[in-house]
């Protein structure tokens, strides 16, 4: 009986370690500019235990959609992008007022090659982000993420000069 309890506790520990938390997802996602294959690493972590939370599903989708750069098989590249796109769109549909989800979809659409045709929500998400980012930044624990979002938006080439001017204060 004791052995069964010990095995159960050990298995529970391993399962708990396999789950990706929000801070890990954020760190790995926002470090993709330093290591492009962090997208595949993060996607693989989520593959082990898919999240139920819409925000973590959006990180799963964004990382999966960005992972083709680290995959050599052309069929797998397309499959990963489509899977990521579906996860992102589902997350946005389930939580349409979540700024971080809308940002992840914006970021994915702004980086997606034009031939993939994934840009339907680009302007809608941009407007939502620009409107709600100041309030998002004021929520405890979101300060660093808000700065990273603002910096990405400024570098995205999707903003007008007026939009950039209004956003620069948030990136500092």
Kinemage of the C-alpha trace (Angstrom):
@kinemage 1
@onewidth
@group {chain A} dominant
@subgroup {mainchain}
@vectorlist {calphas} color= white
{ca unk a 1} P 0.000 0.000 0.000
{ca unk a 2} L 2.826 2.407 0.870
{ca unk a 3} L 4.453 1.809 -2.483
{ca unk a 4} L 1.224 2.730 -4.276
{ca unk a 5} L 0.995 5.982 -2.326
{ca unk a 6} L 4.626 6.856 -3.052
{ca unk a 7} L 4.170 6.112 -6.756
{ca unk a 8} L 0.990 8.203 -6.821
{ca unk a 9} L 2.780 11.138 -5.167
{ca unk a 10} L 5.753 10.887 -7.523
{ca unk a 11} L 3.515 10.737 -10.589
{ca unk a 12} L 1.569 13.745 -9.326
{ca unk a 13} L 4.815 15.682 -8.960
{ca unk a 14} L 5.890 14.851 -12.518
{ca unk a 15} L 2.493 15.832 -13.931
{ca unk a 16} L 2.535 19.120 -12.035
{ca unk a 17} L 6.007 19.875 -13.395
{ca unk a 18} L 4.865 19.201 -16.961
{ca unk a 19} L 2.270 21.975 -16.845
{ca unk a 20} L 3.389 25.270 -18.319
{ca unk a 21} L 2.504 28.276 -16.182
{ca unk a 22} L 1.802 31.770 -17.473
{ca unk a 23} L 5.176 33.210 -16.445
{ca unk a 24} L 7.056 30.434 -18.261
{ca unk a 25} L 4.907 30.879 -21.358
{ca unk a 26} L 5.490 34.632 -21.349
{ca unk a 27} L 9.250 34.331 -20.863
{ca unk a 28} L 9.674 31.736 -23.581
{ca unk a 29} L 7.399 33.584 -26.003
{ca unk a 30} L 9.028 36.965 -25.545
{ca unk a 31} L 12.517 35.454 -25.857
{ca unk a 32} L 11.805 34.067 -29.334
{ca unk a 33} L 13.650 37.062 -30.797
{ca unk a 34} L 16.820 35.748 -29.138
{ca unk a 35} L 16.171 32.055 -29.870
{ca unk a 36} L 13.641 31.503 -32.633
{ca unk a 37} L 13.297 27.845 -31.708
{ca unk a 38} L 11.870 28.748 -28.305
{ca unk a 39} L 8.587 28.663 -30.212
{ca unk a 40} L 9.006 24.954 -30.929
{ca unk a 41} L 10.238 24.281 -27.390
{ca unk a 42} L 7.203 26.026 -25.889
{ca unk a 43} L 4.837 24.314 -28.310
{ca unk a 44} L 6.319 20.925 -27.395
{ca unk a 45} L 5.881 21.666 -23.683
{ca unk a 46} L 2.211 22.435 -24.297
{ca unk a 47} L 1.868 19.281 -26.430
{ca unk a 48} L 2.762 17.232 -23.352
{ca unk a 49} L -0.170 18.655 -21.423
{ca unk a 50} L -2.468 20.962 -23.420
{ca unk a 51} L -3.829 23.833 -21.319
{ca unk a 52} L -7.481 24.415 -20.578
{ca unk a 53} L -7.072 28.143 -19.876
{ca unk a 54} L -7.789 30.368 -22.935
{ca unk a 55} L -4.727 32.564 -22.320
{ca unk a 56} L -2.352 29.608 -22.105
{ca unk a 57} L -4.076 28.155 -25.175
{ca unk a 58} L -3.276 31.402 -26.979
{ca unk a 59} L 0.396 31.045 -26.016
{ca unk a 60} L 0.217 27.445 -27.213
{ca unk a 61} L -1.256 28.630 -30.497
{ca unk a 62} L 1.183 31.501 -30.987
{ca unk a 63} L 4.202 29.319 -30.272
{ca unk a 64} L 2.918 26.511 -32.512
{ca unk a 65} L 2.191 28.935 -35.362
{ca unk a 66} L 5.711 30.379 -35.031
{ca unk a 67} L 7.426 26.982 -34.865
{ca unk a 68} L 7.681 26.235 -38.620
{ca unk a 69} L 10.956 28.173 -38.721
{ca unk a 70} L 12.470 25.336 -36.661
{ca unk a 71} L 10.917 22.444 -38.581
{ca unk a 72} L 12.367 21.041 -41.803
{ca unk a 73} L 9.407 18.990 -43.085
{ca unk a 74} L 7.197 21.239 -45.283
{ca unk a 75} L 4.008 19.328 -44.426
{ca unk a 76} L 4.724 19.687 -40.723
{ca unk a 77} L 5.410 23.411 -41.166
{ca unk a 78} L 1.933 23.942 -42.627
{ca unk a 79} L 0.313 21.616 -40.066
{ca unk a 80} L 1.942 23.488 -37.183
{ca unk a 81} L 0.888 26.860 -38.553
{ca unk a 82} L -2.707 25.729 -39.069
{ca unk a 83} L -2.884 24.168 -35.609
{ca unk a 84} L -1.482 27.338 -34.021
{ca unk a 85} L -3.867 29.543 -35.970
{ca unk a 86} L -6.835 27.427 -34.845
{ca unk a 87} L -5.743 27.500 -31.197
{ca unk a 88} L -5.308 31.286 -31.329
{ca unk a 89} L -8.641 31.903 -33.000
{ca unk a 90} L -10.413 29.609 -30.518
{ca unk a 91} L -8.790 31.403 -27.587
{ca unk a 92} L -9.839 34.794 -28.996
{ca unk a 93} L -13.370 33.521 -29.559
{ca unk a 94} L -13.569 32.155 -25.989
{ca unk a 95} L -12.065 35.311 -24.422
{ca unk a 96} L -12.621 38.183 -26.869
{ca unk a 97} L -11.823 40.878 -24.278
{ca unk a 98} L -8.487 39.446 -23.153
{ca unk a 99} L -5.830 41.891 -24.320
{ca unk a 100} L -2.992 39.397 -24.125
{ca unk a 101} L -4.841 36.904 -26.329
{ca unk a 102} L -5.616 39.637 -28.839
{ca unk a 103} L -1.949 40.664 -28.784
{ca unk a 104} L -0.761 37.109 -29.443
{ca unk a 105} L -3.095 36.872 -32.425
{ca unk a 106} L -1.971 40.315 -33.660
{ca unk a 107} L 1.690 39.335 -33.319
{ca unk a 108} L 1.149 36.069 -35.161
{ca unk a 109} L -0.808 37.720 -37.958
{ca unk a 110} L 1.705 40.545 -38.345
{ca unk a 111} L 4.576 38.047 -38.684
{ca unk a 112} L 2.774 35.491 -40.864
{ca unk a 113} L 3.821 35.415 -44.519
{ca unk a 114} L 1.206 37.094 -46.721
{ca unk a 115} L 0.648 33.956 -48.815
{ca unk a 116} L -0.866 32.234 -45.765
{ca unk a 117} L -3.673 34.788 -45.726
{ca unk a 118} L -3.782 35.017 -41.934
{ca unk a 119} L -4.428 38.720 -41.389
{ca unk a 120} L -8.202 38.989 -41.010
{ca unk a 121} L -8.159 40.401 -37.472
{ca unk a 122} L -4.976 42.467 -37.691
{ca unk a 123} L -6.551 45.953 -37.598
{ca unk a 124} L -9.311 44.956 -35.191
{ca unk a 125} L -6.780 43.505 -32.734
{ca unk a 126} L -4.455 46.501 -33.139
{ca unk a 127} L -7.235 48.927 -32.227
{ca unk a 128} L -8.267 46.801 -29.241
{ca unk a 129} L -4.687 46.626 -27.963
{ca unk a 130} L -4.035 50.341 -28.372
{ca unk a 131} L -7.262 51.180 -26.553
{ca unk a 132} L -6.859 48.773 -23.635
{ca unk a 133} L -3.079 48.521 -23.101
{ca unk a 134} L -2.901 51.389 -20.553
{ca unk a 135} L -5.490 49.684 -18.305
{ca unk a 136} L -3.770 46.298 -18.785
{ca unk a 137} L -0.471 47.826 -17.679
{ca unk a 138} L -2.053 49.106 -14.456
{ca unk a 139} L -2.967 45.586 -13.324
{ca unk a 140} L -0.433 44.268 -10.835
{ca unk a 141} L 1.857 41.713 -12.465
{ca unk a 142} L 1.255 42.954 -16.014
{ca unk a 143} L 3.745 45.827 -16.093
{ca unk a 144} L 6.587 43.920 -17.785
{ca unk a 145} L 4.257 42.187 -20.233
{ca unk a 146} L 2.685 45.531 -21.152
{ca unk a 147} L 6.139 46.967 -21.881
{ca unk a 148} L 6.975 43.990 -24.075
{ca unk a 149} L 3.673 44.283 -25.927
{ca unk a 150} L 4.220 48.001 -26.491
{ca unk a 151} L 7.773 47.401 -27.747
{ca unk a 152} L 6.563 44.707 -30.145
{ca unk a 153} L 3.790 46.942 -31.424
{ca unk a 154} L 6.236 49.798 -32.044
{ca unk a 155} L 8.508 47.474 -34.046
{ca unk a 156} L 5.664 45.825 -35.957
{ca unk a 157} L 5.389 48.339 -38.812
{ca unk a 158} L 1.613 48.148 -38.350
{ca unk a 159} L 1.196 51.474 -36.529
{ca unk a 160} L 0.689 54.973 -37.845
{ca unk a 161} L 2.896 57.805 -36.599
{ca unk a 162} L 0.119 58.978 -34.248
{ca unk a 163} L -0.374 55.479 -32.865
{ca unk a 164} L 3.366 55.139 -32.270
{ca unk a 165} L 3.502 58.466 -30.445
{ca unk a 166} L 0.705 57.419 -28.110
{ca unk a 167} L 2.333 54.066 -27.402
{ca unk a 168} L 5.927 55.155 -26.782
{ca unk a 169} L 5.263 56.139 -23.184
{ca unk a 170} L 4.082 52.610 -22.403
{ca unk a 171} L 7.210 50.921 -23.746
{ca unk a 172} L 9.526 52.683 -21.268
